[in-house]
Amino acid sequence: MEKTIAFFWENYEFGGVSTNLASLINSKKFTKKKIIIFSNKSNKALIRFKKLIKNPNKIKIITFKNYLDLNTKNKILKLFLLLFRPFIFFFTLFKIFNLLKRFKIDIFISQCGGYGDFRSDLGSVIIAKILNFPRIGIVFHHSYSKPIFWALTSNLINSFIIHFANRIIFVSKATFKDMSKTIFFKFKKTNIKIINNGIEINKININYKILNLIEKKFINGIVLARVQEDKGHEDLIKAFRLLPKDLKNKIKIYFIGDGNEKYIFYLKKLIKDYELHNNFYFIGYINGNGRDIIKYFDFF
């Protein structure tokens, strides 16, 4: 009998979680599985994600309005969402219950891209337990980050939630190590599995845009990530400045990915002030698989 696997995925931008989930669904192990994906309507990655799926007819995507979403330009609304976060979280649980109760699910997986705050993906684990889904798992993609308000409360609730899962999966040892430092994050060793994100090395294609961009006489480096403060672009620029001049002249670094325009402007000014404009290049988003881009560079 065909099993139904459901992924609950709170997400906002295209990134590693998106490609990881797409690769998983495209794998041979999932060819005979019925797949349902629950995601927030404000998930900008869904359009690109759908294009990555080899057989889009095999999956059903259901979107919902996530009241925990902080991506709003309305400052008053954002302050309200921050101040009353725990109450909004419990209100969201009722909404998730009404969403999930309509389906018979054999395996339920929470795709958690940012542990540390009140999130619908972790909250869905409570509902999956209430609805008595046979198997419940959580995949943690991101290390611990402390919220602006209610850090202690969110830690208490999240540490309670994780014990409802039959299996907890981390995508790296570093993520597990960082998250296990928190006081309330206690694991049962039998529940934990570390499964590193991988790539299909036999399916690497030519990316002509990158091929024409690279100058082989230089040592070429890449930062393949959204340009935002927590990704380390600024740290790299400041560290690069400390290198000997003869080494600087041999290296070119390319920032590939979309990002915050104000932050990109700040980084470009920093590069100009440090006189590193011949070393750093902003390429923007390049369509294609990450593995097809990385292969052209000497360091990542």
C-alpha positions as CSV (number, residue, x, y, z in Angstrom):
1,M,0.0,0.0,0.0
2,E,1.3,3.5,-0.9
3,K,2.4,5.4,2.1
4,T,1.7,9.1,2.6
5,I,4.6,11.3,3.7
6,A,3.9,14.9,4.8
7,F,6.5,17.7,5.1
8,F,5.6,20.7,7.2
9,W,7.9,23.5,5.9
10,E,7.9,27.0,7.3
11,N,10.2,29.0,4.9
12,Y,10.6,32.5,3.4
13,E,13.5,32.6,1.0
14,F,15.1,30.1,-1.4
15,G,18.0,28.4,0.1
16,G,19.6,25.1,1.4
17,V,16.4,23.8,3.0
18,S,14.6,24.2,-0.4
19,T,17.2,22.3,-2.4
20,N,17.6,19.6,0.3
21,L,13.8,18.9,0.3
22,A,13.7,18.8,-3.5
23,S,16.6,16.4,-3.7
24,L,14.9,14.2,-1.1
25,I,11.7,14.1,-3.0
26,N,13.5,13.4,-6.3
27,S,15.4,10.4,-4.9
28,K,14.5,6.8,-5.8
29,K,13.4,6.0,-2.3
30,F,10.4,8.4,-2.7
31,T,9.2,7.3,-6.2
32,K,6.4,5.2,-4.8
33,K,5.4,7.6,-2.0
34,K,2.4,10.0,-1.9
35,I,3.9,13.3,-0.8
36,I,2.1,16.3,0.8
37,I,3.9,19.6,1.5
38,F,2.4,22.1,3.9
39,S,4.0,25.5,3.7
40,N,3.3,29.2,4.5
41,K,1.9,31.4,1.7
42,S,4.7,33.9,2.1
43,N,7.3,31.2,1.1
44,K,9.1,32.9,-1.8
45,A,11.0,29.6,-2.5
46,L,7.9,27.7,-3.7
47,I,8.1,28.9,-7.3
48,R,11.7,27.8,-7.7
49,F,11.1,24.7,-5.6
50,K,8.3,23.4,-7.9
51,K,10.7,23.7,-10.9
52,L,13.3,21.5,-9.1
53,I,10.8,18.6,-8.7
54,K,11.2,16.1,-11.5
55,N,7.6,14.8,-11.2
56,P,5.5,17.6,-9.9
57,N,2.3,15.5,-10.2
58,K,3.5,13.2,-7.4
59,I,3.3,16.0,-4.8
60,K,0.5,18.1,-3.4
61,I,1.4,21.5,-2.0
62,I,-1.0,23.1,0.5
63,T,-0.3,26.6,1.7
64,F,-1.6,28.4,4.8
65,K,-1.4,32.0,6.2
66,N,1.2,31.9,9.0
67,Y,0.5,34.5,11.6
68,L,4.0,34.1,13.1
69,D,5.5,35.6,9.9
70,L,7.6,38.6,10.9
71,N,8.3,39.6,7.3
72,T,6.2,42.7,7.3
73,K,7.1,46.4,6.6
74,N,4.4,47.5,9.1
75,K,6.5,48.3,12.2
76,I,3.5,48.4,14.6
77,L,2.3,45.0,13.4
78,K,5.8,43.6,13.7
79,L,6.1,44.9,17.3
80,F,2.7,43.3,18.1
81,L,3.9,40.0,16.7
82,L,7.0,40.1,18.8
83,L,5.3,41.2,22.0
84,F,2.5,38.6,21.9
85,R,4.4,35.8,20.2
86,P,3.5,32.9,22.6
87,F,-0.2,33.7,22.3
88,I,0.0,34.0,18.5
89,F,1.9,30.6,18.5
90,F,-0.9,28.8,20.4
91,F,-3.5,30.4,18.1
92,T,-1.5,29.1,15.2
93,L,-1.7,25.6,16.6
94,F,-5.5,25.6,16.3
95,K,-5.1,26.6,12.7
96,I,-2.6,23.8,12.0
97,F,-4.9,21.3,13.7
98,N,-7.8,22.2,11.4
99,L,-5.4,21.9,8.4
100,L,-3.8,18.5,9.3
101,K,-6.9,16.7,10.6
102,R,-8.2,16.3,7.0
103,F,-5.4,14.0,6.0
104,K,-4.3,10.4,6.8
105,I,-0.6,10.7,7.1
106,D,1.8,7.7,7.7
107,I,5.1,9.7,8.1
108,F,5.1,13.3,9.3
109,I,8.3,15.4,9.0
110,S,8.9,18.9,10.3
111,Q,11.4,20.7,8.2
112,C,12.8,23.2,10.7
113,G,15.1,25.8,9.1
114,G,15.6,28.0,12.1
115,Y,15.3,26.6,15.6
116,G,15.2,29.1,18.5
117,D,11.9,31.0,18.0
118,F,8.2,30.2,17.9
119,R,7.7,28.5,14.6
120,S,4.8,26.7,12.9
121,D,7.0,23.8,11.7
122,L,7.9,22.9,15.3
123,G,4.3,23.6,16.5
124,S,3.0,21.2,13.9
125,V,4.8,18.3,15.7
126,I,2.4,18.8,18.7
127,I,-0.6,18.6,16.3
128,A,0.9,15.5,14.6
129,K,1.1,13.9,18.0
130,I,-2.5,14.8,19.0
131,L,-3.7,13.4,15.6
132,N,-1.7,10.2,16.4
133,F,0.3,10.1,13.2
134,P,2.3,6.8,13.3
135,R,5.8,8.3,12.7
136,I,6.9,11.8,13.5
137,G,10.3,13.3,12.6
138,I,12.1,16.7,12.9
139,V,14.9,17.8,10.5
140,F,17.0,20.6,11.9
141,H,18.8,22.6,9.3
142,H,20.0,25.6,11.3
143,S,21.8,26.2,14.5
144,Y,20.3,27.9,17.5
145,S,19.4,31.6,17.2
146,K,18.1,33.7,20.1
147,P,14.8,35.6,19.5
148,I,14.5,39.2,20.4
149,F,11.7,38.5,23.0
150,W,10.5,35.4,24.9
151,A,13.8,33.5,24.5
152,L,13.3,31.6,27.7
153,T,9.6,30.7,26.9
154,S,10.4,29.6,23.4
155,N,13.2,27.4,24.7
156,L,10.9,25.7,27.2
157,I,8.2,25.1,24.7
158,N,10.6,23.8,22.0
159,S,12.4,21.5,24.4
160,F,8.9,20.1,25.3
161,I,8.0,19.7,21.6
162,I,11.0,17.7,20.5
163,H,10.2,14.8,22.8
164,F,7.1,14.1,20.6
165,A,9.3,13.1,17.7
166,N,10.2,9.5,17.0
167,R,13.4,10.7,15.2
168,I,15.4,13.9,15.3
169,I,17.7,14.5,12.3
170,F,20.5,17.0,12.0
171,V,22.1,17.9,8.7
172,S,25.6,18.4,10.3
173,K,27.5,17.7,13.5
174,A,28.1,21.4,13.9
175,T,24.3,22.1,14.0
176,F,23.8,19.3,16.6
177,K,26.7,20.5,18.7
178,D,25.5,24.1,18.7
179,M,21.9,23.4,19.5
180,S,22.8,20.9,22.2
181,K,24.5,23.7,24.2
182,T,21.2,25.2,25.1
183,I,20.0,24.4,28.7
184,F,16.6,23.0,27.7
185,F,17.7,21.1,24.6
186,K,18.1,17.6,26.0
187,F,18.1,14.6,23.6
188,K,17.5,10.9,23.9
189,K,20.5,9.4,22.1
190,T,18.4,6.8,20.4
191,N,16.3,9.5,18.7
192,I,19.2,11.3,17.0
193,K,20.6,10.8,13.5
194,I,23.1,13.1,11.7
195,I,22.6,12.9,8.0
196,N,24.8,15.3,6.1
197,N,23.4,17.1,3.0
198,G,24.8,15.5,-0.1
199,I,25.0,16.0,-3.9
200,E,24.6,13.7,-6.9
201,I,28.1,14.0,-8.3
202,N,27.3,12.1,-11.4
203,K,24.8,14.7,-12.5
204,I,26.9,17.8,-12.7
205,N,26.1,20.1,-15.7
206,I,27.9,22.9,-17.3
207,N,27.0,26.4,-16.1
208,Y,28.1,28.7,-19.0
209,K,27.5,31.9,-17.1
210,I,30.1,30.8,-14.4
211,L,32.4,29.3,-17.0
212,N,32.7,32.6,-18.8
213,L,33.0,34.5,-15.6
214,I,36.0,32.7,-14.1
215,E,39.6,33.7,-14.9
216,K,41.8,30.7,-14.5
217,K,45.0,32.7,-13.8
218,F,43.5,33.7,-10.4
219,I,42.6,31.7,-7.3
220,N,38.8,31.9,-7.5
221,G,36.6,31.8,-4.4
222,I,32.8,31.7,-3.9
223,V,30.3,32.6,-1.3
224,L,27.0,30.9,-2.4
225,A,24.4,32.3,-0.1
226,R,21.8,35.1,0.3
227,V,23.6,38.3,1.0
228,Q,22.5,39.0,4.6
229,E,24.2,39.8,7.9
230,D,24.4,36.2,9.3
231,K,26.0,34.7,6.2
232,G,29.5,36.0,6.8
233,H,30.2,38.2,3.8
234,E,31.3,41.1,5.9
235,D,33.6,38.9,8.0
236,L,35.3,37.6,4.8
237,I,35.9,41.1,3.4
238,K,37.4,42.3,6.7
239,A,39.6,39.2,7.0
240,F,40.7,39.5,3.3
241,R,41.9,43.0,4.0
242,L,44.6,41.6,6.4
243,L,46.2,39.4,3.7
244,P,49.6,40.3,2.2
245,K,49.3,42.4,-0.9
246,D,51.0,39.8,-3.2
247,L,48.4,37.2,-2.1
248,K,45.5,39.6,-2.6
249,N,46.6,40.2,-6.2
250,K,46.1,36.4,-6.9
251,I,42.6,36.1,-5.5
252,K,39.1,36.9,-6.8
253,I,36.0,36.2,-4.7
254,Y,32.4,36.1,-6.1
255,F,29.3,36.6,-4.1
256,I,26.5,34.7,-5.7
257,G,23.0,35.1,-4.5
258,D,20.2,37.6,-4.0
259,G,20.1,39.8,-0.8
260,N,19.1,42.9,1.1
261,E,19.8,45.9,-1.2
262,K,20.8,48.2,1.7
263,Y,23.2,45.6,3.1
264,I,24.7,45.0,-0.4
265,F,25.2,48.7,-0.8
266,Y,27.0,48.8,2.6
267,L,29.3,45.9,1.6
268,K,30.2,47.5,-1.7
269,K,31.1,50.7,0.2
270,L,33.2,48.7,2.6
271,I,35.0,47.0,-0.4
272,K,35.6,50.4,-1.9
273,D,36.9,51.9,1.3
274,Y,39.3,49.0,1.7
275,E,40.4,49.3,-2.0
276,L,39.4,45.7,-2.7
277,H,37.2,46.4,-5.7
278,N,39.4,44.2,-7.9
279,N,38.9,41.2,-5.5
280,F,35.2,41.1,-4.8
281,Y,32.3,40.8,-7.2
282,F,28.6,40.7,-6.7
283,I,27.0,38.4,-9.3
284,G,23.4,38.2,-7.9
285,Y,21.2,35.1,-8.3
286,I,22.3,32.6,-10.9
287,N,19.7,30.0,-12.1
288,G,20.9,26.5,-11.7
289,N,21.9,23.8,-9.2
290,G,24.5,24.8,-6.6
291,R,26.7,21.9,-7.4
292,D,27.0,23.1,-11.0
293,I,28.3,26.4,-9.8
294,I,30.6,25.3,-7.0
295,K,32.7,23.0,-9.3
296,Y,34.4,25.9,-11.1
297,F,35.9,27.4,-7.9
298,D,39.1,26.8,-6.0
299,F,37.6,27.4,-2.5
300,F,34.1,27.7,-1.0
